[in-house]
Amino acid sequence: MSYQTALTISDVINDIHEKKYLLPAIQREFVWNTYQIERLFDSLMRDYPINSFLFWKVKKEHVKEYEFYEFLRNYHERTKKHNPKANVNGEEEIIAVLDGQQRMTSLYIGLRGSYAYKLPRKRYDNNEAYPNRKLYLNLLKSSPETELEYEFRFLTEEESKRNNHEYFWFEVGRILDIKELYEVNEFLIENDLLTNYGKDMASFANRTLGKLHTIIHVKPSISYYLETSEQLDKVLNIFIRINSGGSVLSYSDLLLSIATAQWEEKDAREEITSFVDEINEIGNGFNFNKDFVLKTCLVLSDFRDIAFKVDNFNKSNMLKIESNWDDITKAIRLAINLVSSFGFSRETLTSNNAIIPIAYYLKSIGLPESYETSSKVIADRSNVKKWLILSLLKKVFGGQPDNTLRIIRKTITENSDGFPLKQISEEFKGTNKTLNFTDEDIENMLWSKYGQSNTFSIMSLLYPSLDFRNKFHIDHIYPKSGMTEKKLRKRGIRAEDIETFISYTDFIGNLQLLDAIPNIEKQNKDFDLWLTKLYNDDEIRDFSKKHFIPNVNLSLENFIEVFDKRERLIVDSLTKLLKMDAVTELIEEDLN
C-alpha cells in the first residue's frame, strides 16, 4: 500500500461519473444527511483537512471475481437508498473505494446529484413528501451558524429562486462548467453580482466563487493510498481495521460487509437490503433494518453465541446462514405477517427484536403457510399474541437483548407442545425481564395517551376478539375537537372543570377502538347522541360492555364521571388479563 499523488475533486467526480471508481460489495451504503454534506463543503472551502482516502486497484483479469456497486447519484430517502450493482465486463481495471465512500458520494451528490429527504409531518408513503433538492451556495454573505463560514444548503429549485438583497443561491454543480478562473468573473458580471450589491457583498461573492473554483478545479484535495493486493482476505482485514475502530460505521454495516465477502452463491448485500425493503412494506409498514436481519440470522441458525462481533461472522457461520437463507427469510416473513395481522406496524411495534422469537418458533414447527389464518392453531396463535403484547409492555428487549433471546430460544426448543407462553413467563419470573404485572404496573397504564407507541398494545389487550386485519382506529370517545376552553365554556361546563376536561382528553380513559367506517361517521358528534342514534337499547348494552362504558349519564357535561368510572372498568379488565396465574384461563376463555 503506497501513498499517491493527490487528485483534484473535478477529476474524481468525472471519474465517478464515468464509473471508473466503484464500490466493493463489502462497503456499506450511503448514510450521510444533508447537514453532513454541507459541512464537508464548508471544510473544503476553509482549507480544513478532510482525511485521506484508500483505493483498491483491481486488475482487469480479476475484476469478475468480485462484486462491485456504482456510487449513489440521486439519493431518495424512500426509493433510492441502495447503490445499483455495477456491470463490469473485465475489459478494464477498476479502482474500488475502501475508505472514503461517504465523503466521495457526498461530493458527487453535491456537484452532480441530488438529495430527497422526507418533510416533517408528511406520511411516509406520500410521494410529495420527498421534494428533490440540489446543493446551493449563498454568494452574498457567510453562514449564520457559528461553526460554519459558508452557507451551503440543499434547496428545491423553487427555493433557490428566492433571491433577495441577502441571498443569491448558486447551484454548486455549475462550478464544474466554470473551468477557467476568468469564467468566474464572467458569471459575476452576467448576474450583476458586482454592480447590484454593495461593495462588501460583491467582494464576498468574488472571493467565494473564486475559492469554490480553486478547491474543485485547482487544489488537489483528494489525498489517497492505493492498495494493489489481489488477496481478498488482506483487503477485508484492511477494511475491518479501518472501519471497526470508529463509531460512524455501524457494526451491522461492518458485519454485512464480512458476510458479503464470505457468501459463495448469493450476494449477501443485495439479498439482505432487498429483503429489508420487502418486509418494511408488509401491512401498514414497519421499520426493520439490517441489524434486525443479521441478528435474526444468528438466532435462527442456532449459533450458541449470537452477539454482534466479527468472530461470529466467520466463514463457516456465514456459509450456514447462506444455505439456510430461504428458510430464515420465510420465517421472518411469516412472523411479520402474523404480527401485522395482530394490528401492529412501524408506529406500534416498540421492539423489532420481539419478532425474532416468533420467527424462531415458526421455523421450529415447519414454517406453516396457513399459521396466520388456520382455525386449528387459534389457541397457539393466541399464546403468541399474548406473549408479544406482554413483552412489549414490559420492555423485555430493552438494553442488551442477547441473553433474553437465548433463554426464549432454549425454552421454545425444550417445549414442543405449542408456543410456550407459560414456560417463558416462568423462566423470567423474579428478574427484570418478568412478564408479571403488579397492581402499580396496571394503574400506570392509565397514563398512556393517544399517539404513544405503547397505547396500541394496551388497546389490543382490551379488545382481544377484534380481527385486526380489518381497519380499526383509536377513537376519542368524547371528541378532541370539542375539548377546547372556548367550546367547553360555550357548552356550559364549569370553569373549575374545564382544565380537567382538556387534560383527560388523550388518556386511555377516553380512547376506544372503532371500525374505520363507524369512526369516520362518528367524527365530532357528541358521544351520547351518536350512540343512541346508531343503536337500540340492547345494542347499546352490548356496545357498552365491549368498550367499557359505565352505566351512567353519558352526556358531555358528565365527562369526568364517565372517565373516572371507565378507568376503573379498564383496570378491572387489565388485572384479569395481566395476572399471570390467570393467563391460561384467559386464553381458554377467548376460545370459547
N, C-alpha and C positions, 0 to 999 in steps of 0.2 A: 504494500500500500504506500503510495507516494503522493506528496503534495504537488499540485499542478498550478499552472498559471491561471490567475483569476479571470473570470469571464464577465462581460457586460450583461446587464439584465435584458436588454433588447435582443441580444444574440440567443440567450437562453429561452426567452419567450418564443422567438421564431422557431427554435429547435423543438420546443414542446409542441408548437402548432403543427409542425411537420412530422410529429411522432418519432423524433429521434431520441427523446427521453421518454422512458416508460417506467412503470412501477412494478416491481416483482410481486408475486402473489402473497409473499409474506408481509407486505406493507398493509397497514390499516387503512381505513377510509378517511376522508376529509372530515375534520371535526371543528375547525375554527369558525368563530362567529364574525360578524361584520366589524365589530369593535377591534378585534384582534388584527384583522387585515388593515384597518385604518391606522392602528398603532405601528404596524410593520412599515407602512409607507412613511409615516411620520419619523420613525427611527432612521430610515434611509435618508430622508431629507436633512436630518440633523447630523449626518455622518456618524451615527451610532453603529457599532458592530452588530451584525445580525447572525453571527456564528458561521462556522464553516459547514460545508455540505460533504456528503460521502456518496460517491457514484461507484457503480459496479459495471465494468466493461465486460460484455458478453460477446465472445467471438461468434461470427455468423454460423459456424459449423455446430455450435452448441445452443443456439437460440431456441430451437424447437424442443429442447429438453426441459424447458421451464415454462411456467405460465406467467404472462405479463398483462398489465392493465394500462389503459390510457389515463392521462390526467383528467380530472373532472373539469369541465369547461364552463358550464352554466349550472350552478348549484340551485336546486329547488328543494326546500325542506321536506316536502311530501313525496314528490315524484322523481326527483333526480338527485339522490344522495349517494348512489353507487357508481363506482368507476366502471366504464364499459371495458369489456375484455378486448385486448389488443389482438389484431390479426397479424401475426408475424410470419413471414414467408421464409426466413432463414437466408435471404439473399444479401443481407447487410448486418453488420454488427450493431448492437444497440447499447445504449447507456441506461442502466437501471438505477433509480434513486433509492439508496438505502437509508439515508438520513437527510432530512430537509424537505420531505414531501409536503408538509403543511405550509411551509414558507413558499415553496415553489408554486403550489396550487394557488395560494393567496395572491402571489404576484401575477399569475396568469389570469385569475378571475378579475383582479383589479385593473388589468391592462387590456384584456381581450374578452373577458367573460361577463357573467352577471351573477347576482345572488338574490334568491327569492325566499324570504322567511315569512312565517305566519304573523299576521297582525293580531294584536291582543283583542280578546272578546269576540273573535270570529270563530266559527265552527271549523273543526279540523278538516272536514270533507268539503268545505266551501272553496271552490277554485278561486274566487275573487279575494280570498284571504291571503293570497301569496303574490302580491304585485312584483313585477320584475324590476330589479334595481341594478344600476351600474355605479362605479366609484367616481366621485367628483371631488374637485379641489377648489376651495374658495380662493380666488386670486386677489381679493381686496383686503383681507385682514387675517390676523392669526387666530388660532383656535381659542374659544372662550374657556376651554378646560385647562386647568393649571398645569397638568402633566403633559399636555400636548402643545406643540408650537404651531403646527399646520392643521388647518381644518379640512381633513378628508372626511367624506361622508357618502354612504350609499343612498342614492336617491332614485326615485322613479323619474321618467322623462318629464312628466308634468311638474314635479317638484323642482327639477333642475332649471326650469324656465322662469322660476320666480325670482329673477334677479332684481336688485334694487341698489340703493346707494351703499349698501354694506356687503352685498353678495354678488359675485359673478362666478357661477359654477362652471368650471372647466372639466369636461369629460376626460379623465386621466388617460384613457386609452388612445386619445387623439395624439398624445405625445409621440406615439410610435411612427406617426406620419410626418412629424416635425423632426427631420433627421439632421438638419444643419442649424447652427446657432442663429444665423441671420433670419431663419424662418420663425424663430420666437418673436423677434421684433415685428416681423410682418403680421403675425397673428395679433399682437397687441395693438398695432396701428389699425388693422382692419376692423377690430372690435371696439375701437375708440377708448381703449383702456388707458392710453397715455394722455388723452385730452378731456374726457368727460368726467374724470375724477380728480380729486386733489393731488398735490404733489406726493404726499406720503403714500397714498393708495397706489398711485401709478408706479412709484418706486418699488413698493411691495410686490405688485403684480409682475414687474420686470424681473426682480430678484427670484421670486417664487417659481415662475415658469422657466426661467433660465436654470435654476437649480434642479428642477424636475428633469429638464433635458439632459443635464450633466449626469445625474445618477442613473438615468435609463440608457443613455447612448454612449457616454464617455467613460465614466468611472467603472473600473472592473470590480463590482461589488460581490460577485459570486465566487468566493474562495472555496476550494474543494480538494478533497483527497480522492484518489482513484484506486479502487481495488480491482485486480485483474485475475484473481484466482477463479478457477472453474469448479472448485470443490464446494458443493452446497453446504456441507457441514461447517466449513470455515466461514462462509458468508453468513449462515444462520447464527453462528456464535458471535460474529461481529455485530450483527443486528441486535441480538439479545443484550449484549454488553452495552451497546449504545443506548438502548431504549428502556431496559429494566431498571435503571438507576433513577429515572426521573418520575414525576407524577403526571406529566402531561399525557403520556401514552398510557391508556388504561390497560390494566393487566390482562383483561379479556382480549384486547386487541393483540397483545403480545402472544398470548396463548393461541389465538386463532391463526396468527402468522406461523406458529410452530406446527399446528395441525395441518395447515395448508401445505407446508413443506413435507410433511410425513405421509399424507394420504397418497395412495398409489393409483386408484382408479378414478375417483371423483375429485372435483375441485372443491376443497373444504370451504374456501371463502365464498364461492358462488353459491354452494348448496346452503350454507348457513344464513347468509344475508338474504337470499331469496325466500328461505323458509321463514325468517323473521317477518319479512313483509307479508307473507301469506297469512300467518297466524294473527297478525295485528289487524287483519281485515275481517276476522270471524265475528259474527254477530254485530253488535254495535261498536266494535273496535276495542283493541287492547293496546298495551304499551310495553310489549316484551322487547328484549334486546339480545345481543349476542351473549352477554353474561348468563342470562337465563338458559339459553340453549346449551351452552357449554357445560354449565353446572348440571343440567338435566342429563346430558350425555354421560357424565361421570357417575351419577347416581344410578341411572338405568342400566349401565354396563356392569353394575355390581362391583366396582372397584372399592377396595377397603378404604382407601384414602380418597376423599372427594374434595380436598382443599384445592384452591386455585394456586397452583405452583407449577413451575416448569417441570419438575420431576414427574408429575402425574401425567404430563403430556409427552411421554416418551414414545418411541417408535411402536412398541407392542400395544400399548394402550390406544394409540391413535388408529392402528390397523383394526383393533377390535371395534372401536366406535364406527369406523368406516364400514366394516362388514355388517354391523347392526343398525346402520343409519336408517334404513327404511322402516324397521320396527320402532326405532326411537321416535322418528318423526310422526309415525302413525299414532303412537301412544300419546304424544304431546297434543296432536291434532284432536284426537278423541276427547282428551281431558279438557281442552279449552272449549270445544263444542258443548261438552256436558256442563261446564261452569257457566257458559253463555246461556244455556237453557235454564239455569237457575236465576238468570236475570242480571248477572254480573257483567261489567265492562271495564274499560280503562279508568273510568271515574270512580268505580266502586270496589274493584279488586285491589285491596290495600297492600297485598303482598303477592308478587308474582311467584315467589317460592312455594306458596300454598298449592300451586298446580302440580309440583313435582311428585309428591306422594300419590296424588290421584293418577298421574301418568304411570307411575311405577306399578300401582295396583292394577290398572287396566292391562298393562303389559304382562303382569303375572298371571292373569286369568285368560290370556289368549287373545287380547285385543278384539273384543266382540264389537262388531259394527253397530249392532242394534242396542247397545247398552243404554244409550240416551233415552230410548223410547219404549223398550220392551217391558211388557207388563209382568214378566217373570222375575224381574230384578227390582221391583218397586221398593221393597224393604232395603235392599242393598244400596240402591240409589239414595234413599232417604238417609241412610247412615253416612254416606259420602257428603251429602249436603249439610247435615248437622255438623260433622267434623269440620268442614270448610268454614262454616259460619262461626262456630265456636273458636276456631284457631285464629280467624281474622279479628274477632272481637277481643281476644286475649293477647293478640300480637305475639304469638308464639314464635314467629320467624324474625322478630326484631333482634338486632345485634348480629352475632355470628350464627348463621343457621345450620352449619355443617353437622354439629352434634345432634340437633333436633332431627335433621333429615336422616341421619344414620339410625337413630333409635326407631323412628317411624318405619323406615325400610326394613329393619330387623323384625319389628312387630308384624308387619304385613307378611314377611316371609314365613314366620313361625305360626301364622294363623291362616289356614287355607279355607275356612268356612265363612266366606264373605268378608266385607270390609270391616276391620277390627276396631270399630269406634270405642267400644268399652275397654278393650285391651290397651289401646293408645292412651286413653284417659288414665288408666291405672299406672302406666309407665311414667307419666309426668306428675302424678299426684305428689304434692308436697314440695314441688320445685317451682322455680319462677316461670315455668312453661305450663303450669297446670291449666286444665280446661274446666276446673271447678270455679263456680261463681259465688261470691259471698253476697249477702244482702246489700252491702255497700256498693259492690260492683253493679248490681242491678239498679239500685237507686241512681247511680251516676249515669246510667244510660239515658235517663230522662233529660240530661243536659245536652244530648245530641241534637243537632239542629239541621234544618233544611240546607242542602248543599254540601254538608260534611260527608267525607268518604265513608265513614262507618255507619251512617244513618241507614243506608240501604240494607246492610246486614241485619240490623235490628228489626227493620220493617219486614224482612224476609222471614224472621222467626215469628213475627206476629201474624203473618199471613201464609202459613205452611201449605195450604191447599191450592194456592194460586198457580196457574201454569204460566210461568214467566217467559215462555216462548211467544206469548201474546204481548201486546204493548200495554204497559202499565205506567202510570205517572204517580209520583209522590205529590199529593194534593194538599193544599192548605184547607182544612175543613171550614174554617172561617177565613174568607179570602184576605190575602195580604194587602190587596189594593184598598180594602176598606179600613185598614189599621193605620190611619194617619190621624194626627191630632185634630186637623180641621174636620175630617169626615166623622170622627167619633164624637166630637163636640156637637156637630150638626145632628147626630143621632140621639143626642141627649144623654150620653154617657157621663157619669160624674167626673169632675175634674181630677179627683184623687185616684180614680181608677184608670184614667187614660194611659198613663205611663206603663201600668201593669198589662193592659191590653196589648200595647205595642211590643213590650218586651217578651210576651208569651208567644207571639205570632209564629216564630220559626221553630219552636221546640217540638219534640216528638208528640207532646200532648195535643198539638193542633195539626198533626200530619196523619194522612191515611193513604193507602194505595188504592187507586181507582183505575179501572179500564180507561184506555186513552179516550175513547169516544164519550163516555159519560163525563169525564173530566173536562173535555172541551166544551160539552154542553153546559156543564155547571158554571164554568168561567167565574164571574164575580158575583153570582147570585147569593143571597142570604141562605145559609145552610138549612135552616128550618123550613123556609119556603120551598127551596129546591127539593127537599126530602118529601114533603107532603104532596107536592105536585107530581112527583115521579112515582111514588109508591103508595100502596094501600096499607092498612094497619098491620096486617100480617107480614107484609114485605118489609115494613119499617122495623118490626121486631127482629126479623132475620138480619137486616142490614146493621142494626144497632149491635147485635151480638157479634157479627163478623168484624165490625170496625170499632168495637169497644166504646160505643156511645152510651153514656149513662141515661137512666130513665128520669130525666129532669127537664125543666123548661129549656128548649134549645135555641131560644132567641138570642140575637147578638148581645142584648142587654145582660144576659145571664152567662156570658162567655167565661168569666172567671170560675164560676161553679162547675160548668161543663168541663173546663180544662182540668181543674183540680181532681174531680171525680174520675175523669177519663185516665189521668195519670195513675190513679190507684188501681183501676181495672187493668192497665198495661203492666204495672208492677206485679200484680197477682198472676197474670198470664206468663210473664217472663220468669217469675220464680218457679212456676211449674215446668217451664221449658228448660231452664238452665241448671236446675239442681241435678247433678249428675246421677244421683240414685234414682231419678225419675226419667232419665233419658230413654231407657229401654221401654218403659211403659208408654212413653210419649210416641215412640216410633210405632209401636203396635196400635196405638190409638189412631195415628194418622192413617194407617192402612185399613181400618175398619169403617 
